[in-house]
Amino acid sequence: EAGVTQSPRYAVLQEGQAVSFWCDPISGHDTLYWYQQPRDQGPQLLVYFRDEAVIDNSQLPSDRFSAVRPKGTNSTLKIQSAKQGDTATYLCASSPGTGGTEVFFGKGTRLTVV
Amino acid sequence: QQKVQQSPESLIVPEGGMASLNCTSSDRNVDYFWWYRQHSGKSPKMLMSIFSNGEKEEGRFTVHLNKASLHTSLHIRDSQPSDSALYLCAASKPGSFNKLTFGAGTRLAVCP
């Protein structure tokens, strides 16, 4: 069974540049999550979807970050104007979404903003 | 504010020793606790989850949960150098579609 697929694996940007991250969840998983993980810290939820609907985006910096999941399958997270403070690994995860079921993580995209 | 607190921040144990990691939630609405392991440069992988009071054992790993105090602990016996990793505790609430709230993690180093 294929896992959660993310691309690109790495990105290096200058401040002010834009970047998009792509995620393909495990087939059949209705729920998709985007987490931000600064180096040596725990992942922090940015946004998550149930099918194509946003369930919670309260931690997404809305002025520069956006996320979509238009057909309830793949998802894209975009940073419009990157800042050095955005340097982190961006993890996509998916699960069936029912209580107690495992959340599976992709390998992540390591973003460095210089 | 961090709703899931982990301790210690880092831990060094000798090969073959016992590692004990702690985690507490300040949110009384959580029902499941999760332990994930993340090797350097890799994605988090689930080790164990626990819902009920008491203890759950899988191989060298044992998880305890006290629901009254919302405290969980992970114990690794016969620790191996390959156990060296960041251990993440997470909690989820009913009706949240398994949204995980993570702690900051415990960095475990097992020395040969």
Interface residues (C-beta under 8 A of the other chain):
Chain A: T31 Y33 Y35 D40 Q41 G42 P43 Q44 L45 Y48 R50 I55 D56 L91 S95 G97 T98 G99 G100 T101 E102 V103 F104 F105 G106 K107 G108
Chain B: V4 Q6 D31 Y32 W34 K42 S43 P44 K45 M46 S49 F51 L86 L88 S92 P94 G95 F97 N98 K99 L100 T101 F102 G103 A104 G105 R107
